């Protein structure tokens, strides 16, 4: 199970990274790695969870977590600027493509989206050959979704089984046995960049035998598949899907039962059109149905949740010369959520949000180790929230948001890069926030 962040996690993870960090890094790169990781994990620990409106940072199985956000609803709102600011905090496309080709290393980002809140994402992976054909792997990921922030640490042992195929068995690193997810997976790849992975996650695999607080009526599991088809030497088509079938879990202490099911997936297309032009298309979507039922019929906290989200983004990039690339594109985002309260209909809530955004930017290599990639985003927002029993809480907004992002990327050697970003909210004529990104291949 993906669990809420523990205060000691950042120290444990820092020790793991110290052991995994390559000795071949320059002293500058090592300093950037240590400073960047400490900054990112500190920001991530103190931040308040928010939904990830920026798009897709990572592709991995996401089983049922049973954290408070998933069970009882998120503990945060969506400020008008929150989704826009997340669109500005993203890895450069070169680093995203590099990570897709070789998911070995550490990458993370943290950016301010309010006076007291951060948007954060961190991921680390390392595979170590033991004795052919066996290998050991470590994975860590901290991310956010539309319910809460979570982290997941796994260790695994696997073996190559021939013709590009491998099998591995991963398990979470948690103290409570009832919360351990077991993840067997098959993976295949070839030298041209084609890739396929299938994972079957047994969430809380031993819960019914190890826990005294209720049980699962329907055993939770996750089916996950992703695949990539290489298109020439630089293009690719990637698609993935994650399916959490319906589960039912009872809680004796809280005297309630939970039902949950979730489906989401996405697609990425990178297509070189000629020597100057390259097209990118990314999209993802989610459907979630959930409910919490209290055994006490007088308890008004019963809830039924229905959520749908999808977004798509397209981008064109044109190489002007060896130091300048111009890029522009558009994004459409749609989110709707219906929360019913059968025992208190005055709290029935419907929330919807639509965003149509256009953006333009430039990659300008001002030095062999320094890259500027400023951009301008214009976001047309439509938002509506209805409370059936309280007209005073109803809200309907139509607004135009404009932001400027000013990232500066510094190459610190051996493929590692540190990016410092400042953003400005033009429509409010105010400072938007500062962010930091770090990418270190292992």
HELIX and SHEET records of a PDB file:
HELIX    1   1 UNK A    9  UNK A   20  1                                  12    
HELIX    2   2 UNK A   27  UNK A   46  1                                  20    
HELIX    3   3 UNK A   68  UNK A   72  1                                   5    
HELIX    4   4 UNK A   82  UNK A   88  1                                   7    
HELIX    5   5 UNK A   93  UNK A  101  1                                   9    
HELIX    6   6 UNK A  177  UNK A  179  5                                   3    
HELIX    7   7 UNK A  207  UNK A  210  1                                   4    
HELIX    8   8 UNK A  345  UNK A  347  5                                   3    
HELIX    9   9 UNK A  391  UNK A  393  5                                   3    
HELIX   10  10 UNK A  426  UNK A  428  5                                   3    
SHEET    1   A19 UNK A 216  UNK A 218  0                                        
SHEET    2   A19 UNK A 235  UNK A 251 -1                                        
SHEET    3   A19 UNK A 221  UNK A 231 -1                                        
SHEET    4   A19 UNK A 195  UNK A 202 -1                                        
SHEET    5   A19 UNK A 182  UNK A 189 -1                                        
SHEET    6   A19 UNK A 165  UNK A 172 -1                                        
SHEET    7   A19 UNK A 149  UNK A 162 -1                                        
SHEET    8   A19 UNK A 134  UNK A 144 -1                                        
SHEET    9   A19 UNK A 117  UNK A 129 -1                                        
SHEET   10   A19 UNK A 105  UNK A 114 -1                                        
SHEET   11   A19 UNK A 430  UNK A 441 -1                                        
SHEET   12   A19 UNK A 416  UNK A 425 -1                                        
SHEET   13   A19 UNK A 395  UNK A 413 -1                                        
SHEET   14   A19 UNK A 370  UNK A 372 -1                                        
SHEET   15   A19 UNK A 349  UNK A 367 -1                                        
SHEET   16   A19 UNK A 324  UNK A 340 -1                                        
SHEET   17   A19 UNK A 303  UNK A 319 -1                                        
SHEET   18   A19 UNK A 277  UNK A 294 -1                                        
SHEET   19   A19 UNK A 256  UNK A 272 -1                                        
SHEET    1   B14 UNK A 216  UNK A 218  0                                        
SHEET    2   B14 UNK A 235  UNK A 251 -1                                        
SHEET    3   B14 UNK A 221  UNK A 231 -1                                        
SHEET    4   B14 UNK A 195  UNK A 202 -1                                        
SHEET    5   B14 UNK A 182  UNK A 189 -1                                        
SHEET    6   B14 UNK A 165  UNK A 172 -1                                        
SHEET    7   B14 UNK A 149  UNK A 162 -1                                        
SHEET    8   B14 UNK A 134  UNK A 144 -1                                        
SHEET    9   B14 UNK A 117  UNK A 129 -1                                        
SHEET   10   B14 UNK A 105  UNK A 114 -1                                        
SHEET   11   B14 UNK A 430  UNK A 441 -1                                        
SHEET   12   B14 UNK A 416  UNK A 425 -1                                        
SHEET   13   B14 UNK A 395  UNK A 413 -1                                        
SHEET   14   B14 UNK A 375  UNK A 387 -1                                        
END                                                                             
